[in-house]
């Protein structure tokens, strides 16, 4: 019940701020060259897998989904907020956007070459995170990639921390802890980017971009 209430509260909070959020973050990638670079590496890895279908989970108003599509991917967005999806459909009319939950995706097994979760898991209560990551693993094809972005906790002795998010309650994770949770879900870390907080912007914490991959049958095993 608590987890369901947290999901409902987050959805309603984003419904209430959808118009403001879309206006504030319309040009978020224009001012973030490091974000663009890591999204570019993700897009290249997905294209190399041969499956260009990508889900942007927690897509908000759809601007990053559109960026992925411009990178040559068959991208679509999913968000729990109906107001966000309405905005995305209006502003990015050539793309597909669906209302849905990351914990129960209406996507077949092994269907995607890529999953993007860009600051969307931060609202997932920590006990629910492993199930959400297993859902990411389920929908990824073997050899597919996940790019997950989140805020870092203060250290390994505090693997998860609540923080004061402007819209809804949110959580930070120690990167090694989240990477271990990914491994337990069948997703191996490939690379990570750590961005320090900058005094001139809104960021209060280190930001982590973590790229992971689902194993493929042809992958070499140790000793082979």
C-alpha positions in Angstrom: 0.0 0.0 0.0 2.8 2.4 0.9 4.5 1.7 -2.5 1.3 2.2 -4.4 0.6 5.4 -2.5 4.1 6.7 -3.4 3.5 5.9 -7.1 0.2 7.7 -7.1 1.6 10.7 -5.2 4.5 11.0 -7.7 2.1 10.7 -10.7 -0.2 13.4 -9.3 2.7 15.7 -8.4 4.0 15.6 -12.0 0.5 16.0 -13.4 0.2 19.3 -11.4 3.5 20.7 -12.7 3.6 19.3 -16.2 3.3 22.7 -18.0 6.0 24.4 -15.8 8.3 21.4 -16.1 8.1 21.3 -19.8 8.9 25.0 -20.1 11.9 24.8 -17.7 13.5 21.7 -19.2 12.7 22.2 -22.9 16.4 23.1 -23.6 18.0 21.0 -21.0 20.3 19.1 -23.4 21.4 22.3 -25.2 23.2 23.4 -22.0 24.5 20.0 -21.1 27.3 18.8 -23.4 28.3 16.0 -21.1 24.7 14.6 -21.1 24.6 14.8 -24.9 28.0 13.0 -25.1 26.9 10.1 -22.9 23.5 9.9 -24.7 25.5 9.7 -27.9 27.6 6.8 -26.6 24.3 5.1 -25.5 22.8 5.6 -29.0 25.9 4.3 -30.7 25.9 1.2 -28.5 22.2 0.6 -29.3 22.7 1.0 -33.0 25.6 -1.4 -32.9 23.4 -4.1 -31.3 21.2 -4.1 -34.5 18.0 -3.4 -32.5 17.3 0.4 -32.6 14.1 0.2 -30.6 14.5 2.2 -27.4 12.1 3.1 -24.6 12.6 6.4 -22.7 11.1 5.4 -19.3 9.9 8.4 -17.3 10.1 10.5 -20.5 8.3 13.6 -19.1 7.5 16.0 -21.9 9.4 13.9 -24.5 12.3 16.2 -25.4 15.0 13.6 -24.7 12.9 11.0 -26.6 13.0 13.3 -29.6 16.8 13.7 -29.2 17.1 9.9 -29.3 15.0 9.7 -32.4 17.2 12.3 -34.0 20.2 10.1 -33.2 18.8 7.4 -35.5 16.9 5.3 -32.9 13.3 4.1 -33.0 12.5 5.8 -29.7 9.2 6.0 -27.8 8.3 7.3 -24.4 6.5 6.0 -21.3 5.5 8.1 -18.3 3.2 7.6 -15.4 1.9 11.2 -15.7 -1.0 11.6 -18.1 -0.3 15.4 -18.3 3.3 14.8 -19.2 2.3 12.3 -22.0 -0.3 14.8 -23.3 2.5 17.5 -23.5 4.9 15.0 -25.2 2.3 14.1 -27.8 1.6 17.7 -28.5 5.2 18.9 -28.7 6.6 15.8 -30.4 3.7 14.7 -32.7 5.7 12.3 -34.8 6.7 10.0 -31.9 4.8 7.5 -29.8 4.1 8.2 -26.1 2.2 5.9 -23.6 1.0 6.2 -20.1 2.5 3.4 -18.0 4.5 2.2 -15.0 8.2 1.3 -15.1 7.3 -1.6 -12.7 4.9 -3.2 -15.2 5.7 -2.3 -18.8 3.4 -3.2 -21.6 6.4 -4.3 -23.7 7.2 -7.9 -24.7 10.2 -9.8 -23.4 13.5 -9.2 -25.2 11.9 -6.5 -27.4 14.3 -3.5 -27.0 17.8 -2.6 -28.0 17.9 0.1 -25.4 16.2 1.5 -22.2 16.8 5.0 -21.0 15.9 5.8 -17.4 17.0 9.4 -17.0 16.3 10.5 -13.4 13.1 8.5 -13.4 14.1 5.8 -10.8 14.8 8.5 -8.2 11.2 8.3 -7.2 11.2 4.5 -6.7 11.2 3.5 -3.0 14.5 1.5 -2.5 12.7 -1.8 -1.7 11.1 -1.6 -5.1 14.2 -0.8 -7.1 15.3 -4.4 -7.7 11.9 -5.3 -9.2 12.0 -2.2 -11.5 15.5 -3.2 -12.7 14.4 -6.7 -13.4 11.6 -5.3 -15.5 14.2 -3.3 -17.5 16.2 -6.5 -18.0 13.0 -8.4 -19.1 12.2 -6.0 -21.9 15.8 -5.6 -23.2 17.0 -8.0 -25.9 20.2 -9.9 -25.3 23.0 -7.5 -25.9 20.8 -4.5 -25.3 21.8 -1.5 -23.2 20.4 0.5 -20.3 21.4 4.0 -19.5 20.3 5.0 -16.0 20.9 8.4 -14.5 20.5 9.3 -10.8 21.9 11.4 -8.0 24.6 9.9 -5.8 24.4 9.5 -2.0 27.1 10.8 0.2 29.1 7.6 0.6 29.1 3.8 0.7 28.1 3.9 4.4 24.8 5.5 3.2 23.9 3.5 0.1 20.4 5.2 -0.2 19.3 8.6 1.1 16.1 10.5 0.8 16.5 14.0 -0.6 14.3 17.1 -0.9 13.2 17.0 -4.6 11.2 19.9 -5.9 8.3 17.8 -7.2 8.0 14.6 -5.2 9.9 12.5 -2.6 13.1 11.1 -4.1 16.1 9.0 -3.3 19.9 9.0 -4.0 22.0 5.9 -4.4 25.7 5.2 -3.9 26.9 4.3 -7.5 28.6 1.0 -6.5 25.5 -0.1 -4.6 23.2 0.6 -7.6 25.7 -1.1 -10.0 25.6 -4.2 -7.7 21.8 -4.1 -7.8 22.0 -4.0 -11.6 24.3 -7.0 -11.7 21.9 -9.0 -9.5 19.2 -8.1 -12.1 21.3 -9.5 -15.0 22.7 -6.1 -16.2 26.5 -5.6 -16.2 28.0 -2.2 -15.9 29.9 -1.0 -19.1 30.8 2.6 -18.1 29.8 5.4 -15.9 30.1 9.2 -15.9 30.3 11.2 -12.6 29.4 14.9 -12.8 30.3 17.0 -9.8 27.7 19.6 -8.6 28.4 23.0 -10.2 27.8 26.3 -8.3 26.2 28.0 -11.3 23.4 25.5 -11.8 20.6 23.7 -9.9 22.5 20.5 -9.1 23.1 19.8 -5.4 24.6 16.3 -5.6 26.9 14.3 -7.8 25.1 13.1 -10.9 25.7 9.6 -12.2 25.2 8.3 -15.7 25.6 4.5 -15.7 25.6 2.4 -18.9 24.9 -1.3 -18.5 24.3 -4.2 -20.8 22.2 -7.4 -20.9 24.3 -10.5 -21.6 24.0 -12.1 -25.0 24.3 -15.8 -25.7 27.5 -15.3 -27.8 29.3 -13.5 -25.0 32.6 -15.1 -24.1 32.8 -16.7 -20.7 35.9 -16.3 -18.4 38.6 -18.6 -19.5 37.3 -19.0 -23.0 
